[in-house]
């Protein structure tokens, strides 16, 4: 038994067979929405087996729906999976989904990593396609954080909402983290 780190996960569209009418949108399948069933993925993995040097390989795995989160329905990069040998070939490995499911906090980990990947893609897309909007949002939010800080101090805005809003704006690249840190110091009396 070893581990494999997901380098890339590509869900396989079920349209690969010629002359077969297929549903291209597995995401809209009711069973998939309920986290039931499996979907094939082409995975690029860094495999780490005891007593052997780490190596990269590509495998096709049927991934249980409950481990795919976010709009892409892909496994998050960096996810560590238990694997076992499946045959004598070097690339002959299989993910042990039962062992992975038994690990505490797995679903929360997948959701966090999926959300992080989604947020990174949104930020990258905004910076690439709308740089002027991003710059304007950063300038506007530099003023807004001053107002929000005063509202928290006056009791008109809950600290929890302030923190969540600021973290979201930081994630989107629309608020300078240093401005948030300064506001937190002011709110915490330091």
C-alpha positions as CSV (number, residue, x, y, z in Angstrom):
1,X,0.0,0.0,0.0
2,X,1.3,3.5,-0.9
3,X,0.0,6.9,-1.6
4,X,-0.5,9.0,-4.7
5,X,-0.9,12.8,-5.0
6,X,-3.3,14.1,-7.6
7,X,-1.4,16.3,-10.1
8,X,-4.3,16.6,-12.5
9,X,-7.8,15.2,-12.7
10,X,-9.8,15.2,-15.9
11,X,-13.3,13.9,-15.8
12,X,-14.0,11.8,-18.9
13,X,-17.1,12.9,-20.9
14,X,-19.3,10.0,-21.7
15,X,-19.2,10.8,-25.4
16,X,-16.1,8.9,-26.5
17,X,-17.9,6.0,-28.3
18,X,-18.8,6.8,-31.9
19,X,-22.4,6.5,-33.0
20,X,-23.7,6.4,-29.4
21,X,-26.1,9.0,-28.2
22,X,-24.7,10.0,-24.9
23,X,-25.3,12.5,-22.1
24,X,-22.5,15.0,-22.2
25,X,-23.5,16.7,-19.0
26,X,-22.9,14.2,-16.2
27,X,-23.1,17.1,-13.8
28,X,-26.8,17.4,-14.5
29,X,-27.5,13.7,-13.8
30,X,-29.7,13.4,-10.8
31,X,-27.7,10.6,-9.3
32,X,-24.5,12.6,-9.6
33,X,-26.1,15.6,-7.9
34,X,-27.0,13.3,-5.0
35,X,-23.3,12.1,-4.8
36,X,-24.2,8.7,-6.0
37,X,-22.4,6.6,-8.6
38,X,-19.0,7.0,-10.2
39,X,-17.5,8.9,-13.1
40,X,-14.3,8.0,-15.0
41,X,-11.4,10.3,-14.6
42,X,-8.0,10.4,-16.3
43,X,-5.7,11.1,-13.4
44,X,-2.1,12.2,-13.4
45,X,-0.6,11.0,-10.1
46,X,2.7,11.1,-8.3
47,X,2.9,7.6,-6.9
48,X,4.9,6.9,-3.7
49,X,5.3,3.3,-2.8
50,X,7.4,2.0,0.1
51,X,10.9,1.2,-0.9
52,X,10.7,2.9,-4.3
53,X,11.4,6.3,-5.7
54,X,8.3,8.5,-6.4
55,X,7.2,8.5,-10.0
56,X,4.5,10.1,-12.2
57,X,1.9,8.0,-14.0
58,X,-1.5,8.4,-15.7
59,X,-4.4,6.1,-14.9
60,X,-8.1,6.0,-15.6
61,X,-10.1,5.6,-12.4
62,X,-13.8,5.5,-11.7
63,X,-14.1,8.2,-9.0
64,X,-17.0,8.1,-6.6
65,X,-19.2,11.2,-7.0
66,X,-18.9,12.1,-3.3
67,X,-15.2,12.9,-3.7
68,X,-15.7,15.4,-6.6
69,X,-16.7,18.9,-5.5
70,X,-17.1,22.1,-7.3
71,X,-18.1,23.1,-10.8
72,X,-15.3,21.2,-12.5
73,X,-16.3,17.8,-10.9
74,X,-12.6,17.1,-10.8
75,X,-10.5,15.8,-7.9
76,X,-8.6,18.7,-6.4
77,X,-4.9,19.0,-7.2
78,X,-2.7,18.0,-4.2
79,X,-5.2,15.5,-2.9
80,X,-3.4,12.5,-1.3
81,X,-5.0,9.1,-2.1
82,X,-4.2,5.6,-0.8
83,X,-3.1,3.3,-3.7
84,X,-2.2,-0.3,-4.1
85,X,-0.5,-2.3,-6.8
86,X,-2.7,-3.7,-9.5
87,X,-0.6,-5.9,-11.6
88,X,3.2,-6.1,-12.1
89,X,3.6,-3.0,-14.4
90,X,4.9,0.2,-12.9
91,X,1.8,2.1,-13.9
92,X,-0.5,-0.7,-12.6
93,X,-2.0,1.0,-9.5
94,X,-5.5,1.4,-8.2
95,X,-6.9,3.9,-5.8
96,X,-8.3,2.3,-2.6
97,X,-11.5,4.4,-2.3
98,X,-12.8,2.5,0.8
99,X,-9.6,3.3,2.7
100,X,-9.8,6.9,1.5
101,X,-13.5,7.2,2.6
102,X,-12.6,5.8,6.0
103,X,-10.1,8.7,6.7
104,X,-11.6,11.3,9.0
105,X,-12.5,14.7,7.5
106,X,-12.2,13.5,3.9
107,X,-15.4,15.2,2.5
108,X,-14.6,18.5,4.2
109,X,-11.0,18.3,2.8
110,X,-12.3,17.7,-0.7
111,X,-14.8,20.6,-0.4
112,X,-12.1,23.0,0.9
113,X,-9.7,22.0,-1.9
114,X,-12.4,22.2,-4.5
115,X,-13.5,25.6,-3.4
116,X,-9.9,26.8,-3.3
117,X,-9.3,25.7,-6.8
118,X,-12.5,27.3,-8.0
119,X,-11.7,30.6,-6.3
120,X,-8.2,30.6,-7.8
121,X,-9.6,30.0,-11.3
122,X,-12.2,32.8,-10.8
123,X,-9.5,35.2,-9.6
124,X,-7.2,34.3,-12.5
125,X,-10.1,34.8,-14.9
126,X,-10.9,38.2,-13.5
127,X,-7.3,39.3,-13.6
128,X,-6.9,38.1,-17.2
129,X,-10.2,39.3,-18.7
130,X,-11.1,42.3,-16.6
131,X,-8.0,43.9,-15.2
132,X,-9.5,47.4,-15.1
133,X,-12.5,46.1,-13.1
134,X,-10.2,44.4,-10.7
135,X,-8.1,47.6,-10.2
136,X,-11.3,49.7,-9.7
137,X,-12.6,47.1,-7.2
138,X,-9.3,47.2,-5.2
139,X,-9.5,51.0,-5.1
140,X,-13.1,51.1,-4.1
141,X,-12.6,48.4,-1.4
142,X,-9.7,50.3,0.1
143,X,-12.3,52.9,1.0
144,X,-15.0,50.5,1.9
145,X,-12.9,48.7,4.5
146,X,-12.6,51.9,6.4
147,X,-16.4,52.3,6.5
148,X,-16.9,48.6,7.5
149,X,-14.4,48.9,10.3
150,X,-16.3,51.9,11.7
151,X,-19.6,50.0,11.3
152,X,-18.1,47.0,13.3
153,X,-16.9,49.4,16.0
154,X,-20.4,51.0,16.2
155,X,-22.1,47.7,16.3
156,X,-23.9,48.2,13.0
157,X,-22.0,45.3,11.3
158,X,-21.2,41.9,12.8
159,X,-17.5,41.1,13.1
160,X,-18.1,37.7,11.5
161,X,-19.7,39.2,8.4
162,X,-16.8,41.8,8.2
163,X,-14.2,39.0,8.3
164,X,-16.1,36.8,5.8
165,X,-16.6,39.7,3.3
166,X,-12.9,40.8,3.6
167,X,-11.6,37.2,3.1
168,X,-13.8,36.8,0.1
169,X,-12.5,40.0,-1.4
170,X,-8.9,39.0,-0.7
171,X,-9.5,35.7,-2.3
172,X,-10.8,37.4,-5.4
173,X,-7.8,39.8,-5.5
174,X,-10.1,42.8,-4.8
175,X,-8.8,43.8,-1.4
176,X,-5.2,44.3,-0.2
177,X,-4.5,41.8,2.6
178,X,-2.4,44.5,4.4
179,X,-5.5,46.7,4.6
180,X,-7.5,43.9,6.2
181,X,-4.6,43.2,8.7
182,X,-4.6,46.9,9.7
183,X,-8.3,46.9,10.2
184,X,-8.2,43.7,12.3
185,X,-5.5,45.3,14.5
186,X,-7.6,48.4,14.9
187,X,-10.7,46.3,15.8
188,X,-8.7,44.1,18.2
189,X,-7.3,47.2,19.9
190,X,-3.7,46.6,18.8
